[in-house]
Every structure is written in C-alpha cells, then in structure tokens.
C-alpha cells in the first residue's frame, strides 16, 4: 500500500498538483508513515525527475514552477509532523536567499529556494527587494553556510557585488552564489562569488558543491 502512495506522491509533483500533494501528505500522516520516508520515497523522486527532465530540455520552466509548488505544499503538511515526532531531515546546509534591492522578480528566486529546500537545505527566504545588509545580518543570525542572491536586471545585478564586499567587511564567512537572467559565470568570478547557476536545478548542484558534497 505504501508503494502505491509513494508513486502517487511522485506523480503529484510531476504533474504539479499542490492540492493533491498536500492531500497525499496528510494521508501518509493518517497511515502513520514516517514523514521523512514519505518525503524521501514519495515527493523527492518527483522533483528530482522534473529537474532531470528540465535539464534534458524535455520539461520547461512552467512545469518546474508548478512542480515546485506541489513540493512546497507537501513539505508544509509534513513539517509539523517532523516537529511532533522529534525527527528531523538531514540538513545539508543553511542558505539565506533573496532577490537584491531594487529588484522585485520572484519566480526564479522562489523556485531555487523550493528546490534547495526539497534537496535537504534549510532555506531562509528573505523575499524580494532585499537590502545588502539584510543578507549579511540574516547570514550572521542563522550562521548561514551560503547566501544566494538573485538579480533579474542589469541595473540591480551590480548590487550582488556589494553583498560580497559587505560580507568581507563584516567578517561573515558564508559562501556566495549568484544567479538571474543577466548574470554570467564570468560576472560571478569578477565579483568574487563562489558559485553561479543559470537555473534552479543547477543551483542545487552548486550548493552541494559549495558544501563539499559533490
């Protein structure tokens, strides 16, 4: 019975159905399935599949976005059960993420945050239009391993460099990864960022690499 449920969970993410994903997560709790098992055996394989297909060009951004929403809905249901049972997912690292000040683009940043969370990172999403020092202060507060900064405009992209400088000046040792439509690998290198990705799937691989996991 559990395998049928896990297969349905996987499919709910692939099809990008948040309501079904949440319902299946609740069903797992009712059946007293370990939420960690439900997540790792059911939902994570779904988001991994979508990520792989996206990388191959078989699925596209809208499908990745709705799969991320389904994953988020499932995690939201399962998280209180983690707390109730006193179990915890293995945390690969702590990531502070946000779209830089002056920029209100959210979809790409939110997708990266969702994929990182689904992959086992503890994510602190600061939202959009985030001031430089807010990244620094939050990283210090939570002892972040990584700061991920999105920018969708060439005019705001330059502020990613300001975050790198502010971290250095504040002696905060979190590693920086950058992304967004105008951002390039050479720009990341120029400003002293530790990582760059052009999409959400790649961002997970970069984050794992920065944590020494890949």
C-alpha positions, 0 to 999 in steps of 0.5 A: 500500500505504501508503494502505491502512495509513494508513486502517487506522491511522485506523480503529484509533483510531476504533474504539479498538483499542490492540492493533491500533494498536500492531500497525499501528505496528510494521508501518509500522516493518517497511515502513520508513515514516517514523514521523512520516508514519505518525503524521501520515497514519495515527493523527492523522486518527483522533483528530482525527475522534473529537474532531470527532465528540465535539464534534458530540455524535455520539461520547461520552466512552467512545469518546474514552477508548478512542480515546485509548488506541489513540493512546497505544499507537501513539505508544509503538511509534513513539517509539523509532523517532523516537529511532533515526532522529534525527527528531523531531515538531514540538513545539508546546509543553511542558505539565506536567499533573496532577490537584491534591492531594487529588484522585485522578480520572484519566480526564479528566486522562489523556485531555487529556494523550493528546490534547495529546500526539497534537496535537504537545505534549510532555506531562509527566504528573505523575499524580494527587494532585499537590502545588502545588509539584510543578507549579511545580518540574516547570514550572521543570525542563522550562521548561514553556510551560503547566501544566494542572491538573485538579480533579474536586471542589469541595473540591480545585478551590480548590487550582488557585488556589494553583498560580497564586499559587505560580507568581507567587511563584516567578517561573515564567512558564508559562501556566495552564489549568484544567479538571474537572467543577466548574470554570467559565470564570468560576472560571478568570478569578477565579483568574487562569488563562489558559485553561479547557476543559470537555473534552479536545478543547477543551483542545487548542484552548486550548493552541494558543491559549495558544501563539499558534497559533490 
